[in-house]
Amino acid sequence: EVQLVQSGAEVKKPGESLKISCKGSGYSFSKFWIGWVRQMPEKGLEWMGIIYPDDSDARYSPSFQGQVTISADKSINTIYLQWSSLKPSDTAMYYCARLWLQRKAPLDYWGQGTLVTVSS
Amino acid sequence: EIVLTQSPGSLSLSPGERATLSCRASQSVSSTYFAWYQQKPGQAPRLLIYAASHRATGIPDRFSGSGSGTEFTLTISRLEPEDSAVYYCQQYGGSPRTFGQGTKVEIK
């Protein structure tokens, strides 16, 4: 069974750093692109970027380029989303999701989401 | 960036009725690269339709997708109470990938 399991909820202060994770199982993890999607409170879905775990090739939406870092450790079937200095506007639910078979693909399996709250 | 605009913003229908959700793209999208997702409260989104008209695994046949170019439609033929959710369209052919703003479907 394909599963993506994300790390738990985080509460941080503005200016702090953070790294959240997404661990895959039940499939050939390193051979599928995985993306990150942001959902701000009571808002829609926003595409952040994707990564190919086999070679850590990462692509970013222009809206998120330079704001976050996406990385992978294929040895432990895990990808990461990282901030160096959080802002209150980073408060959101973050989902990882697998791209089906290729880079231009729908998101067929989703993690359960990681809620990030940034508040002083 | 391809902007996707969904309409209506919300709709309220009774069980057994038909729901028609629209998604308009700011430029032409290949139907190969178009999807619909369902998100219920407190849950992650779920893939419903890919390549504009193909149902994902396990999706009931009351869900159907159609369209091409700049106009796409999701139809729920006979609404059931569990279809209450927000529905998002997505294009995955252009960069960046983009989502519509969502249509909320309420079952009376």
Interface residues (C-beta under 8 A of the other chain):
Chain A: G35 V37 G44 L45 E46 W47 R59 S61 P62 S63 Y95 A97 L99 W100 K104 A105 P106 L107 D108 W110 G111 Q112 G113
Chain B: E1 Y33 A35 Y37 Q39 A44 P45 R46 L47 Y50 A56 Y88 Q90 Y92 G93 S95 P96 R97 T98 F99 G100 Q101 G102
